[in-house]
Amino acid sequence: MLIYMIRHGQTDWNAEGRMQGQKDIDLNSVGRGQATRNGIMLADLLGSEAGEFDYVASPLRRTRETMERIRTAMGLDPLTYRLDDRLKEVSFGDWEGSTLAELAQFTPERVAERALNKWDFIPPGEDAESYEILSWRIGAWLNSVEAPTVCVGHGGVIRSAFRLVGLVDKDIACEMNIPQDRILKIDRDRGEIGWL
């Protein structure tokens, strides 16, 4: 089962190193350009088969705008795609909106704890998740895919895909660079995953 996964374009919080999580932050001008360029690349890649794919995105604004810009660049109706709550970013709970440097001033022991086991660390806050918890949602989504799919998600979503499909070690998965200007190709059934 073939999946093309794209991270949403850059936001101001990405540029500032702020933990976005599930806060609904808009794309900035760089992110809008990234989304459009990814759409152009995807159009070249899929060609006449583009209309045969299922299109699905996280419901947050930054992923929806990315998907709509991608579909526009592909010559497709920008609004004809599905949303799936399972594709939301990991929740950083009370830490959302902060940088690690800011958090280290107020709660250095928790920041140090996170550094020792980032994949399994749960920030404070009742809705907070670890990357491990996120991977349960993403695993359920990956198993539900029944047609070739284009997906727009988040950095944590892609980290989970590398862990689940590529069997990447959790310490590597949570530290790897997740670009916003590239397309990830996943062959779920063959266990193949890589950037195009």
C-alpha positions as CSV (number, residue, x, y, z in Angstrom):
1,M,0.0,0.0,0.0
2,L,1.6,3.2,-1.2
3,I,1.5,6.4,0.9
4,Y,3.0,9.7,0.1
5,M,3.3,11.7,3.3
6,I,4.2,15.4,3.6
7,R,4.8,17.5,6.7
8,H,2.9,20.8,6.8
9,G,4.9,23.8,5.7
10,Q,6.8,26.0,8.1
11,T,5.0,28.2,10.7
12,D,6.4,31.0,12.7
13,W,6.5,28.7,15.7
14,N,8.6,26.2,13.8
15,A,11.0,29.0,12.9
16,E,11.2,30.0,16.6
17,G,11.7,26.5,17.8
18,R,8.4,26.5,19.8
19,M,6.6,23.3,20.6
20,Q,3.4,23.5,18.5
21,G,1.8,20.2,19.3
22,Q,-1.9,20.6,18.7
23,K,-2.1,24.4,18.9
24,D,-3.7,25.6,15.7
25,I,-0.9,27.8,14.2
26,D,-1.0,29.1,10.6
27,L,1.6,28.6,7.9
28,N,4.0,31.5,7.3
29,S,5.1,32.7,3.9
30,V,8.0,30.2,3.8
31,G,5.5,27.4,4.6
32,R,3.1,28.4,1.9
33,G,5.9,28.3,-0.7
34,Q,7.0,24.9,0.6
35,A,3.5,23.5,0.3
36,T,3.1,24.8,-3.3
37,R,6.4,23.4,-4.3
38,N,5.6,20.0,-2.8
39,G,2.4,20.1,-4.8
40,I,4.3,20.7,-8.0
41,M,6.7,17.8,-7.2
42,L,3.8,15.5,-6.4
43,A,2.0,16.4,-9.6
44,D,5.2,15.5,-11.6
45,L,5.5,12.3,-9.6
46,L,1.9,11.0,-9.8
47,G,1.1,12.4,-13.3
48,S,-2.2,11.1,-14.6
49,E,-2.7,8.8,-11.6
50,A,-3.0,11.8,-9.2
51,G,-6.8,11.6,-9.2
52,E,-6.8,7.9,-8.2
53,F,-5.2,8.6,-4.8
54,D,-7.1,9.2,-1.5
55,Y,-6.1,12.5,0.1
56,V,-6.2,12.9,3.8
57,A,-4.9,15.5,6.3
58,S,-4.7,16.3,10.0
59,P,-7.5,18.7,10.9
60,L,-5.2,21.5,12.1
61,R,-5.1,24.7,10.0
62,R,-1.4,24.3,9.0
63,T,-2.0,20.8,7.6
64,R,-5.3,21.8,5.9
65,E,-3.7,24.8,4.2
66,T,-0.7,22.7,3.1
67,M,-3.1,20.1,1.6
68,E,-5.1,22.8,-0.2
69,R,-2.0,24.4,-1.6
70,I,-0.7,21.0,-2.7
71,R,-3.9,20.1,-4.5
72,T,-4.1,23.5,-6.1
73,A,-0.6,23.1,-7.5
74,M,-1.6,19.6,-8.8
75,G,-4.6,21.1,-10.7
76,L,-7.1,19.4,-8.3
77,D,-10.0,20.8,-6.4
78,P,-8.3,22.2,-3.3
79,L,-11.2,21.2,-1.0
80,T,-11.7,17.6,-2.0
81,Y,-9.9,15.7,0.7
82,R,-10.7,14.1,4.0
83,L,-9.6,14.9,7.6
84,D,-8.6,12.3,10.2
85,D,-8.1,13.3,13.9
86,R,-5.6,10.4,14.3
87,L,-3.1,12.4,12.2
88,K,-2.9,15.3,14.7
89,E,0.5,16.2,16.1
90,V,1.6,14.8,19.4
91,S,0.2,16.9,22.3
92,F,2.9,18.6,24.3
93,G,0.3,19.6,26.9
94,D,1.3,22.5,29.1
95,W,4.5,22.9,27.2
96,E,2.9,24.0,23.9
97,G,4.0,27.5,22.8
98,S,7.3,27.3,24.7
99,T,10.8,26.7,23.6
100,L,13.0,24.2,25.4
101,A,15.3,27.1,26.5
102,E,12.3,28.8,28.1
103,L,11.2,25.6,29.8
104,A,14.7,25.0,31.1
105,Q,14.5,28.2,33.1
106,F,11.4,27.1,35.0
107,T,11.6,23.3,35.1
108,P,15.1,22.2,34.3
109,E,14.6,18.8,35.9
110,R,11.7,17.9,33.5
111,V,13.7,19.1,30.5
112,A,16.6,16.9,31.6
113,E,14.2,14.0,32.1
114,R,12.9,14.5,28.5
115,A,16.5,14.5,27.1
116,L,17.1,11.1,28.6
117,N,14.1,9.4,27.1
118,K,12.4,11.7,24.6
119,W,10.3,9.0,22.9
120,D,8.5,7.9,26.1
121,F,8.5,11.3,27.9
122,I,5.0,12.7,28.7
123,P,5.0,16.5,29.3
124,P,2.8,18.0,32.1
125,G,-0.8,18.5,31.2
126,E,-3.9,16.3,31.2
127,D,-4.0,15.9,27.4
128,A,-0.2,15.5,26.9
129,E,1.2,12.5,25.0
130,S,4.5,10.8,24.5
131,Y,5.7,9.9,21.0
132,E,5.0,6.3,21.9
133,I,1.3,7.2,22.6
134,L,1.2,9.1,19.3
135,S,2.6,6.1,17.5
136,W,-0.5,4.0,18.6
137,R,-2.7,6.5,16.8
138,I,-0.5,6.5,13.7
139,G,-0.3,2.7,13.7
140,A,-4.1,2.5,13.7
141,W,-4.2,5.0,10.9
142,L,-1.6,3.2,8.8
143,N,-3.4,-0.1,9.3
144,S,-6.7,1.5,8.1
145,V,-5.3,2.7,4.8
146,E,-7.0,0.8,2.0
147,A,-6.0,2.8,-1.1
148,P,-3.0,4.7,-2.5
149,T,-2.9,7.8,-0.3
150,V,-1.4,11.3,-0.1
151,C,-1.3,12.4,3.5
152,V,-0.4,15.7,5.1
153,G,0.7,15.4,8.7
154,H,3.2,16.6,11.3
155,G,6.7,16.0,12.4
156,G,5.7,13.6,15.1
157,V,3.4,11.7,12.7
158,I,6.4,11.1,10.3
159,R,8.6,10.1,13.2
160,S,6.0,7.5,14.1
161,A,5.9,6.3,10.5
162,F,9.7,5.8,10.5
163,R,9.4,3.9,13.8
164,L,6.5,1.7,12.7
165,V,7.3,1.1,9.1
166,G,11.0,1.5,8.9
167,L,11.6,0.0,12.4
168,V,13.9,2.9,13.2
169,D,15.2,2.9,16.8
170,K,13.1,5.2,19.0
171,D,16.1,7.3,20.0
172,I,16.9,7.9,16.4
173,A,13.3,8.5,15.3
174,C,12.7,11.2,17.9
175,E,15.9,13.1,16.8
176,M,15.9,12.8,13.0
177,N,15.4,15.8,10.9
178,I,11.8,16.0,9.4
179,P,11.9,18.4,6.5
180,Q,8.9,20.5,5.4
181,D,10.0,20.7,1.8
182,R,10.2,17.0,0.8
183,I,7.9,14.1,0.2
184,L,8.1,10.8,2.1
185,K,7.3,7.6,0.2
186,I,6.0,4.7,2.3
187,D,5.3,1.2,1.0
188,R,3.5,-0.1,4.1
189,D,3.2,-3.7,3.0
190,R,6.9,-4.0,2.1
191,G,8.1,-2.0,5.1
192,E,9.9,0.5,2.9
193,I,10.1,4.2,3.8
194,G,12.3,7.0,2.5
195,W,12.5,10.6,1.3
196,L,12.2,11.5,-2.3
